[in-house]
């Protein structure tokens, strides 16, 4: 009973001003003189400050888009560990995009294409150079420049067909005996890559 009397007495008291102030979320009005002083100081500093730099600041500018259709396509083909082609002018390049085999000619519309395991062929006159790529991206620019970035690329004439058949059989066996999601994913990737290799060699 005593506790109830104390509670009713405390609840009947007016709220403490110090507590209200501590819980108040209102921001005091800003001092206009302080703001104007800051603005004037900032205006004095601005002329000697360099503007912030962006990644494009450090990139070499691309040549402007030509007004007429060029006769050649400039290709840059790079890997994480080497550069296969740099600034090479060719007639056409065929890339294995995830949406299907895509031919790129001079004047091609600007495009970004994801690559899948397959054959990338570079056409220069009557000469055709073929590479097997595992994955990557192709960046086709409006100025007839194509940047192709692949994770792995091997000239097709350096691939041993017997090793491809052996690898395909091994990964197929691993896929059928996989017991975890990780084992299944790794085996499926191996099957996909070796199947694409086999199709490139036999097709």
Backbone as a ProteinNet text record, in pm:
[ID]
protein_1_A
[PRIMARY]
XXXXXXXXXXXXXXXXXXXXXXXXXXXXXXXXXXXXXXXXXXXXXXXXXXXXXXXXXXXXXXXXXXXXXXXXXXXXXXXXXXXXXXXXXXXXXXXXXXXXXXXXXXXXXXXXXXXXXXXXXXXXXXXXXXXXXXXXXXXXXXXXXXXXXXXXXXXXXXXXXXXXXXXXXXXXXXXXXXXXXXXXXXXXXXXXXXXXXXXXXXX
[TERTIARY]
83.8	0	87.5	199.5	291.2	349.2	380.2	438.1	339.7	212.8	111.5	97.2	104.4	94.9	212.8	332.3	450.3	440.2	388.8	377.4	279.8	165.6	67	120.3	199.4	255.8	357.9	441.2	542.9	481.1	376.5	312.6	238.6	200.7	129.5	220.5	352.7	445.7	457.4	483.1	510.4	644.9	661.2	787.6	903	1018.8	1139.6	1191.4	1214.5	1262	1395.1	1485	1616.1	1603.4	1508.8	1488.5	1427.7	1336.6	1276	1382.6	1474.3	1579	1670.4	1697.9	1788.1	1727.1	1592.9	1528	1479.3	1498	1446.9	1526.1	1458	1522.8	1525.1	1479.2	1478.3	1619.1	1658.9	1790.8	1780.9	1868.4	1862.3	1883.5	1822.6	1833.2	1978.2	2017.8	2155.8	2182.8	2307.1	2348.3	2376.4	2296.7	2318.9	2454.3	2508.9	2640.1	2749.4	2736.3	2835.7	2830.7	2710.4	2697.7	2758.9	2733.4	2788.3	2939.5	2992.6	3138.3	3200.3	3133.6	3185	3181.1	3071.9	3057.4	3164.9	3193.3	3296.4	3434.4	3461.5	3590.3	3603.3	3493.1	3493.3	3517.7	3459.1	3479.1	3624.8	3695.6	3836.7	3923.2	3879.6	3958.6	3933	3812.3	3774	3873	3919.3	4007.2	4136.6	4185.1	4312.8	4294.2	4172	4145.7	4128.7	4194.5	4178.8	4047.9	3977.7	3854.5	3886.3	3794.7	3821.7	3842.9	3933.1	3965.2	3880.1	3843.6	3764.9	3849.4	3809.9	3888.7	3911.7	3815.6	3832.5	3946.3	3985.8	4095.8	4225.8	4242	4366.6	4363.5	4254.8	4242.5	4278.2	4343.6	4371.9	4241.4	4217.8	4091.8	4085.1	3967.2	3946	3943.5	3988.5	3977.4	3831.3	3802.8	3662.4	3598.1	3465.8	3391.7	3401.9	3450	3466.9	3332.5	3334.8	3211.4	3174.5	3273.4	3247.8	3284.8	3230.3	3253.4	3396.7	3475.9	3613.9	3616.6	3727.7	3740.7	3789.7	3845.7	3902.1	3845.4	3848.6	3810.1	3937.1	3954.8	4072.2	4037.9	4120.1	4089.3	4202.1	4164.3	4256.3	4208	4290.7	4252.9	4350.8	4302.2	4391.5	4345	4443	4420.3	4478.1	4445.5	4501.5	4653.6	4715.1	4859.4	4932.9	4862.4	4930.1	4834.1	4891.3	4813.3	4832.2	4724	4733.2	4738.9	4651.4	4646.2	4631.1	4704.6	4697.8	4693.7	4581	4565.6	4574.5	4536	4546.4	4423.4	4446.9	4337.2	4300.4	4172.9	4124.9	3996	3950.2	3825.3	3702.5	3715.1	3600.9	3648.4	3570.8	3596.7	3464.2	3468.7	3351.9	3373.9	3278.6	3292.9	3179.6	3210.6	3106.5	3029.8	2934.4	2855.4	2755.6	2710.1	2612.2	2479	2455.3	2332	2346.8	2467.5	2492.8	2619.1	2663.1	2782.5	2757	2846.7	2824.4	2940.3	2908.9	3009.5	3019.7	3142.1	3166.5	3243.9	3185.3	3244.6	3272.4	3350.6	3368.2	3233.6	3217.8	3092.3	2986.8	3023.2	2926.9	2875.4	2750.2	2690.2	2759	2769.5	2834.4	2760.7	2836.7	2776.8	2871.3	2815.4	2891.5	2831.9	2914.7	2866.4	2946.6	2875.2	2941.5	2976.3	3097.2	3142.8	3118.1	3094.5	3081.1	3190.6	3215.1	3316.6	3286.2	3384.3	3364.4	3479.9	3457.9	3561.8	3551.5	3663.3	3676.8	3766.7	3716.8	3794.4	3819	3942.9	3985.2	4010.6	3937.5	3945.1	4023.9	4130.8	4215.9	4244	4164.2	4174.2	4131.3	4213.8	4185	4235.8	4305.7	4363.9	4267.3	4244.5	4155.5	4232	4240.2	4305.1	4197	4199.6	4096	4154.7	4080	4116.2	3997.2	4029.2	3923.5	3928	3815.5	3808.3	3711.8	3745.4	3661.8	3546.7	3575.9	3475.2	3537.7	3457	3509.2	3403.6	3449.7	3359.6	3418	3329.7	3367.7	3303.6	3385.6	3337.9	3357.3	3248.6	3254.2	3215.1	3303.5	3281.5	3232.3	3173.2	3113.3	3217.3	3343.9	3448.7	3522.5	3455.4	3510.6	3634.9	3633.6	3737	3669.9	3727.1	3672.5	3776.9	3738.7	3824	3766.5	3845.1	3800.4	3887.7	3823.5	3893.3	3847.2	3940.5	3907.5	3986	3925.2	3993	4102.3	4069.9	4166.1	4141.5	4248.5	4236.6	4354.5	4325.2	4428.2	4406.4	4511.2	4495.5	4441.5	4346.1	4276.4	4369.9	4477.4	4568.8	4664	4658	4742.4	4666.4	4542.8	4460.6	4469	4494.8	4504.6	4365.2	4313.9	4178.3	4164.5	4269.4	4260.2	4249	4318.8	4308	4169.4	4110.9	3976.3	3876.5	3886.1	3796.6	3814.7	3940.3	3967.7	3909	3929	3875.5	3723.6	3661.2	3514.9	3461.8	3527.4	3484.4	3501.4	3612.4	3637.5	3534.5	3506.8	3411.6	3268.4	3238	3105.7	3087.8	3194.7	3190.8	3177.1	3250.5	3241.9	3102.4	3040.6	2906.8	2804.9	2819.2	2723.7	2742.2	2863.2	2889.4	2897	2867.1	2875.7	2770.6	2809.4	2719.3	2687.9	2763.8	2739.7	2715.6	2660.7	2636.1	2766.2	2871.8	3000.8	3058.2	3054.3	3105.6	3025.7	2894.6	2810.3	2843.7	2861.1	2891.6	3026.8	3127.5	3260.8	3259.4	3189.2	3182.8	3106.1	2998.9	2919.8	3000.5	3080.3	3166.7	3266.1	3324.9	3419.2	3353.3	3232	3159.8	3129.9	3084.3	3050	3172.3	3284.7	3405.1	3457.3	3463.2	3516.2	3419.7	3290.6	3195.9	3213.8	3233.9	3257.4	3389	3490.8	3618.1	3600.8	3528.6	3506.3	3428.3	3328.1	3250.4	3335.7	3427.3	3514.3	3609.9	3655.8	3751	3685.2	3565.6	3498.7	3408.4	3370	3276.5	3347.3
-119.3	0	124.6	117.5	231.2	262.4	156.1	175.9	244.1	208.1	271.7	419.4	452.8	593.4	674.3	613.7	683.4	705.5	603.1	614.2	723	729.5	831.7	969.6	980.5	1110.7	1156.9	1060.1	1095.2	1128.9	1056.3	1081.7	1213.8	1259.5	1386	1506.1	1487.4	1599.2	1654.7	1783.5	1838.9	1788.1	1773.3	1721.1	1814.4	1756	1831.9	1902.4	2035.3	2107	2054.4	2013.6	1965.5	1836.9	1751.5	1626.9	1653.3	1749.5	1782.6	1833.4	1916.9	1972.3	1862	1761.5	1654.9	1569.5	1555.3	1470.7	1548.9	1678.1	1761	1734	1719.7	1694.6	1817.3	1929	2049.9	2107.3	2147.7	2205.1	2354.8	2414.2	2559.2	2633.4	2747.9	2825.8	2861.2	2849.7	2877.9	3026.8	3058.8	3197.9	3248.6	3340.4	3386.4	3450.8	3515.9	3578.2	3474.3	3360.3	3253.5	3193	3173.8	3117.5	3209.3	3335.2	3427.9	3434.4	3424.6	3425.1	3301.5	3186.1	3062.4	3071.1	3124.4	3134.9	3225.5	3337.2	3428.4	3362.8	3286.6	3216.9	3110.8	3039.9	2935	2993.5	3110.6	3173.7	3211.9	3242.2	3276.4	3154.1	3036.1	2913.6	2846.7	2861.1	2790.1	2809.3	2930.7	2946.9	2868.4	2833.5	2762.5	2612.5	2564.3	2421	2354.5	2239	2162.5	2084.9	2074.7	1995.2	1848.4	1771.1	1627.5	1553.5	1457.1	1378.7	1252.6	1210.9	1090.3	991.5	863.9	767.2	809.5	878.7	919.3	1019.6	1087.1	1182.7	1113.7	988.5	916.2	828	830.3	748.2	829.1	763.1	828.8	846.2	964.7	985.5	900.9	847.6	771.7	866.2	819.3	904.7	933.8	1049.6	1084.9	990.3	980.2	894.9	953.4	875.3	929	960.7	1060.5	1099	999.6	929	828	690.3	587.7	450.6	408.3	370.8	327.4	192.1	165	38.8	-75	-41.1	-142.5	-128.3	-239.1	-243.5	-255.6	-168.2	-173.5	-256.8	-358.4	-451.9	-455.3	-455.8	-477.3	-601.7	-705.2	-833.9	-862.2	-856.2	-869.1	-980	-1036.1	-1137.6	-1086.1	-1148.9	-1100.7	-1104.8	-1192.3	-1211.4	-1167.9	-1123.7	-1083.4	-1005.5	-947.9	-877.8	-950.3	-1009.8	-1084.9	-992.6	-893.3	-798.1	-658	-563.3	-426.1	-330.6	-264.4	-167.6	-228.7	-354.4	-422.7	-393.1	-356.3	-327.9	-454.4	-493.9	-616.8	-585.8	-685.7	-667.8	-699.3	-801.5	-844.1	-931.4	-935.4	-1027.9	-1092.6	-1222.9	-1298.7	-1336.8	-1299.4	-1326.6	-1418.3	-1512	-1601.6	-1536.5	-1451.9	-1383.3	-1480	-1446.9	-1531.6	-1532.8	-1431.7	-1426.2	-1494.4	-1544.8	-1610.8	-1556.7	-1624.1	-1579.6	-1442.3	-1346.3	-1209	-1162.7	-1114.2	-1059.8	-909.2	-860.2	-717.2	-665.4	-569.1	-506.8	-359.8	-292.7	-147.9	-75.9	19.8	92.8	25.4	-81	-151.6	-58.1	-73.6	7.7	-23.7	76.8	57.3	-49.2	-147.7	-263	-316.5	-371.2	-449.6	-589.6	-689.3	-827.2	-916.4	-999.3	-1098.3	-1219.5	-1272.7	-1386.8	-1517.6	-1622.7	-1756.4	-1844.1	-1963.1	-2049.9	-2075.8	-2050.8	-2069.7	-2013.5	-2003.1	-1960.9	-1811.6	-1741.7	-1603.2	-1603.7	-1553.6	-1555.5	-1413.7	-1389.4	-1259.2	-1272.5	-1195.7	-1204.2	-1085.3	-1116.7	-1015.1	-1058.4	-1006.2	-1052.4	-1198.1	-1279.9	-1422.9	-1501.5	-1435.4	-1502.8	-1494.2	-1608.7	-1615.5	-1678.4	-1606.8	-1657.8	-1688.1	-1810.5	-1852.6	-1878.4	-1833.6	-1856.1	-1919.6	-2005.7	-2053.6	-1968	-1905.1	-1821.3	-1885.9	-1873.8	-1934.9	-1843.3	-1715.4	-1616.8	-1479.2	-1376	-1239.9	-1143	-1030.7	-927.3	-866.3	-821.5	-747.8	-610	-507.5	-369.3	-312	-292.1	-236.7	-89.9	-3.2	140.6	194.6	311.7	371.4	415.9	425.6	469.5	351.8	236.3	115.3	63.2	73.1	13.8	-90.9	-210.3	-319.7	-362.2	-356.3	-403.9	-536.5	-641.5	-775.1	-821.1	-853.2	-898.2	-1039.7	-1133.7	-1273.7	-1323.7	-1413.1	-1471.1	-1566.5	-1653.3	-1747.2	-1753	-1752.5	-1765.4	-1847.3	-1944.3	-2032.4	-2043.1	-2025.1	-2048.1	-2188.7	-2199.2	-2325.6	-2436.2	-2398.6	-2500.4	-2553.9	-2498.5	-2547.6	-2637.9	-2670.8	-2753	-2898.4	-2986.5	-3130.3	-3192.2	-3245.8	-3301.6	-3420.4	-3501.3	-3618.2	-3575.9	-3468.8	-3419.3	-3359.7	-3300	-3245.6	-3357.4	-3465.6	-3579.9	-3640.5	-3649.4	-3705.4	-3616.4	-3485.1	-3393.1	-3394.1	-3403.7	-3408.5	-3532.1	-3646.3	-3769	-3758.4	-3698.3	-3685.3	-3595	-3482	-3389.5	-3443.1	-3519.1	-3581.6	-3681.3	-3757.4	-3852.2	-3779.8	-3667	-3590.1	-3531.6	-3490.6	-3433	-3536.8	-3658	-3763.4	-3811.2	-3794.8	-3842.4	-3728.7	-3605.5	-3492.1	-3503.8	-3467.7	-3479	-3344.1	-3240.1	-3107.3	-3007.9	-2893.1	-2789.4	-2739	-2728.4	-2682.2	-2781.3	-2908.8	-3011	-3012.1	-2994.1	-2991.8	-2871.9	-2754.4	-2633.8	-2645	-2693.4	-2707.6	-2808	-2918.8	-3020.2	-2968	-2893	-2839.7	-2740.7	-2657.7	-2565	-2641.2	-2747.2	-2829.2	-2894.2	-2942.5	-3004.7	-2900.6	-2782.7	-2678.2	-2635.2	-2613.8	-2568.6	-2676.2	-2797.9	-2905.8	-2939.4	-2925.2	-2945.8	-2839.2	-2714.4	-2606.9	-2629.2	-2675	-2707.9	-2817.7	-2920.7	-3032.4	-2988.7	-2904	-2855.3	-2767.7	-2688.7	-2602.6	-2685.1	-2796.9	-2878.8	-2965.6	-3012.7	-3103.3	-3030.2	-2906.1	-2833.3	-2743.4
0	0	0	73.4	79.2	-58	-133.2	-266.3	-359.2	-349.3	-434.1	-400.1	-268	-228.7	-282.3	-275.1	-325.9	-476.7	-546.6	-692.2	-730.2	-660.4	-693.6	-661.1	-554.5	-519.2	-622.8	-669.9	-769.1	-903.9	-940.3	-1068.5	-1068.5	-952.8	-945.2	-951.3	-938.8	-943.6	-1085.4	-1098.3	-1231.8	-1282.9	-1411.9	-1465.9	-1435.6	-1415.4	-1383.6	-1508.3	-1504.6	-1623.1	-1674	-1582.7	-1627.7	-1707.7	-1667.6	-1741.5	-1878.5	-1883.5	-2013.5	-2108.4	-2056.1	-2140.7	-2193.5	-2109.8	-2151.6	-2260.9	-2259.5	-2358.4	-2479.3	-2480.1	-2588.5	-2716.1	-2829	-2957.7	-3046.2	-2997.4	-3077.9	-3087.2	-3207.2	-3229.8	-3211.2	-3132.6	-3113.3	-3243.7	-3253.9	-3376.7	-3405.1	-3533.4	-3571.4	-3563.7	-3533.5	-3526.6	-3667.6	-3720.1	-3858.1	-3877.7	-3773.1	-3785.8	-3804	-3730.2	-3742.9	-3882.2	-3937.9	-4072.2	-4176.3	-4169	-4267.2	-4258.1	-4136.9	-4120.2	-4184.9	-4166.9	-4228.4	-4380.9	-4434.2	-4578.9	-4637.6	-4571	-4620.1	-4616.1	-4509.4	-4499.7	-4607.7	-4633.9	-4736.3	-4875.2	-4903.8	-5034.1	-5057.2	-4949.1	-4963.1	-4991.8	-4945.4	-4962	-5096.6	-5150.8	-5273	-5388.7	-5417.4	-5534.6	-5529	-5410.9	-5401.7	-5382.2	-5388.1	-5371.8	-5507.3	-5526.6	-5649.9	-5643.9	-5755.6	-5755	-5733	-5676.4	-5652.8	-5783.5	-5781.4	-5901.1	-5904.6	-6023.7	-6046.1	-6126.2	-6132.5	-6210.6	-6355.4	-6415.4	-6554.5	-6572.2	-6462.8	-6471.1	-6508.9	-6465.9	-6487.4	-6612.7	-6685.7	-6806.3	-6930.2	-7023.7	-7149.5	-7227	-7280.8	-7353.7	-7479.6	-7505.4	-7627.3	-7747.3	-7862.1	-7981	-8010.5	-8069.5	-8095.3	-8195	-8187.7	-8281	-8422.3	-8517.8	-8653.7	-8717.8	-8806	-8874.3	-8983.3	-9037.3	-9140.6	-9087.3	-9147	-9101.7	-9132.7	-9032.1	-9058.7	-9128.3	-9192	-9265.3	-9175.6	-9057.9	-8969.5	-8827.6	-8756.2	-8615.8	-8533	-8435.7	-8348.4	-8225.5	-8202	-8094	-7991.9	-7864.9	-7753	-7679.6	-7677.6	-7618.6	-7505.6	-7381.7	-7266.2	-7173.4	-7102.3	-7000.1	-6869	-6756.2	-6629.5	-6625.8	-6704.1	-6697.7	-6824.5	-6927.4	-7050.9	-7140	-7246.3	-7347.4	-7480.1	-7529.8	-7654.7	-7775.8	-7778.5	-7889.7	-7831.9	-7887.5	-7839.1	-7958	-7973.8	-8081.3	-8219.9	-8232.2	-8361.7	-8447.3	-8571.8	-8663.6	-8739.6	-8729.6	-8793.1	-8867.8	-8944	-9018.4	-8933.8	-8848.3	-8768.3	-8653.7	-8546.5	-8437.2	-8398	-8377.2	-8331.3	-8185.4	-8101.1	-7957.8	-7910.8	-7818	-7765.9	-7651.3	-7683.4	-7580.8	-7519.1	-7399.6	-7331.9	-7407.9	-7489.4	-7568.6	-7703.8	-7732.7	-7860.5	-7925.4	-8030.5	-8101.2	-8163.7	-8136.5	-8181	-8268.1	-8387.1	-8476.4	-8459.3	-8448.8	-8430.2	-8550.9	-8621.7	-8739.5	-8709.6	-8791.8	-8773.2	-8774.2	-8684.2	-8675.8	-8590.9	-8519.7	-8434.7	-8325.1	-8291	-8185.8	-8052.5	-7966.9	-7836.9	-7756.5	-7707.7	-7640.6	-7534.4	-7428.1	-7330	-7329.6	-7356.6	-7365.4	-7271.1	-7195.9	-7111.3	-7196.9	-7175.5	-7253.9	-7178.7	-7256.1	-7200.6	-7261.8	-7208.3	-7268.4	-7415.8	-7500.1	-7643.9	-7724.6	-7855.1	-7947.4	-7975.5	-7960.9	-8003.1	-8126.6	-8237.5	-8361.9	-8410.4	-8450.2	-8500.2	-8650.4	-8729.4	-8876	-8929.7	-9000.3	-9062.3	-9205.3	-9298.1	-9435.9	-9445.6	-9507.1	-9518.8	-9398.8	-9308.6	-9191.8	-9073.5	-9009.4	-8893.2	-8777.1	-8666.1	-8545.6	-8442.2	-8390.4	-8296.7	-8158.7	-8058.1	-7918.1	-7847	-7751.8	-7663.3	-7537.6	-7504.1	-7383.7	-7284.5	-7157.1	-7053.9	-7012.9	-6999.8	-6959.2	-6970.3	-6948.3	-6954.5	-7003.2	-7057	-7107.7	-7234.6	-7321.5	-7441.8	-7434.7	-7448.9	-7446.6	-7586.8	-7656.6	-7791.5	-7783.6	-7831.8	-7822.5	-7956.9	-7950.6	-8069.9	-8172.8	-8131.9	-8224.2	-8288.7	-8296.2	-8359.8	-8287.2	-8155.8	-8070.9	-7983.3	-7977.4	-7896.6	-7793.5	-7666.2	-7557.1	-7509	-7519.7	-7478.4	-7363.4	-7252.4	-7131.6	-7101.1	-7100	-7074.4	-6953	-6878	-6762.1	-6807.9	-6902.7	-6961.1	-7110.9	-7188.8	-7334.3	-7384.9	-7471.7	-7527.6	-7677.6	-7758.5	-7902.3	-7927.8	-8015.5	-8035.7	-8084.1	-8156.3	-8208.2	-8101.4	-7979.4	-7870.2	-7773.2	-7806	-7716.6	-7759.4	-7664.5	-7688.7	-7676.6	-7787.3	-7789.2	-7693.7	-7679.7	-7591.3	-7445.4	-7406.7	-7269.5	-7242.9	-7345.3	-7330.9	-7304.5	-7381.1	-7362	-7222.7	-7178.9	-7046.7	-6937.3	-6950.3	-6850.9	-6846.9	-6963.6	-6969	-6897.9	-6918.8	-6851.3	-6699.7	-6655.4	-6511.3	-6444.1	-6506.1	-6444.3	-6450.9	-6554.8	-6561.5	-6448.1	-6418.3	-6308.2	-6174.2	-6158.7	-6034.5	-6015.5	-6126.7	-6117	-6071.2	-6120.2	-6083.4	-5940.1	-5884.4	-5747.7	-5646	-5686.8	-5595	-5485.2	-5362.1	-5247.7	-5184.3	-5218.6	-5163.1	-5277.1	-5240.3	-5341.1	-5402.4	-5320.8	-5371.8	-5472.3	-5438.8	-5531.2	-5660.8	-5650.4	-5770.3	-5857.9	-5794.8	-5871.9	-5941.5	-5869.9	-5929.5	-6044.3	-6024.6	-6130.1	-6251.5	-6228	-6338.7	-6421.8	-6355.4	-6428	-6514.3	-6458	-6535.3	-6655.4	-6638	-6749.9	-6857.9	-6817.4	-6914	-6995.8	-6927.2	-6996.3	-7091.4	-7044.2	-7129.2	-7242.7	-7220.6	-7329.4	-7436.9	-7394.6	-7491.1	-7565.4	-7494.4	-7559.1	-7663	-7624.9	-7716.2	-7839.8	-7819.8	-7933.7	-8025.3	-7965.3	-8045.1	-8130.4	-8076.2	-8149.8	-8254.4	-8226.4	-8319.8	-8418.3	-8382.1	-8469.7	-8563.7
[MASK]
+++++++++++++++++++++++++++++++++++++++++++++++++++++++++++++++++++++++++++++++++++++++++++++++++++++++++++++++++++++++++++++++++++++++++++++++++++++++++++++++++++++++++++++++++++++++++++++++++++++++++++

